[in-house]
Amino acid sequence: MEKGKTVQHLINKEWCKGCGICIHFCPKKVLEFDGDGKADAVRPEDCIACRLCELRCPDLAIQIIEQDGENE
């Protein structure tokens, strides 16, 4: 991820079935299960926007949005 960019994790909790695939594939351990057994971005500042979670999710329940921090 480029400097000055922030990453937002859009997780559709209704679509997430709690399989944990996104959590397993995240190289920076950004994702964990929440109290309902669904994926949650607990360390979004560590995200490198590799999109492995987005690509591996069988239910298309997670989307990564990169935002340019300079334009905010």
N, C-alpha and C positions, 0 to 999 in steps of 0.2 A: 504494500500500500504506500502511496506517495505521502510525503510529509504535508501537513496542513489539511488532510482529508479526515473526515469522520465517517464511521460506519454505523448504519442503523439496521437492526435485525427485526424484520417484520415476521412475527410468528403467529399464524392463525391457529389459535388454541382449539377451535372446533374441528379443524382438519387433523391436527396432531394426534396421533394415536399412542404416543409415548414409547415408540419402538427403540429409541436411543441411538439410531444410526448416526444422526447428526452429531450427537455428543461424542460418539466413538471416533468419528473421522476428524473432528476439530483438532488441528495440530497445536493450538494455543490454549486449549481447555477453556474456551470462552463460554461454552454451553453446559448447563447442568439441568437436572430435573427440578421442577418447581414442586410445591406441596401437593399438586394435583397429578403428578406424574407426567407432566408435559414439559417439553423443552423450553428453556428460558436462557437468555443471554445475561449471565451474571457478571461477566468481565468484558463488556463490549470494547473497552479501551485497549484490550490486548489483541483484538481482531486484526488480522492481516488481509482480510477480504479475499481469501483464496477461493471462497464460494463452495468448498467441499460439502458443507452442510446443505446448501441449496441444491447442489447437483445430486446428492445421494438420497435426499428425502423422497421416499416412495409416494408420499401423499401431497407433495408440492406445498407443504405447510410453512416453509420458511423462505424468505426472500431477503437478500442483502442489498441495501441501498448505500452507495457511496456518495458522500456530500463533500463538496469542495469547501473547506473551512474559510477560505479567503473571501467568498462571496456572501457570507452570512453577516 
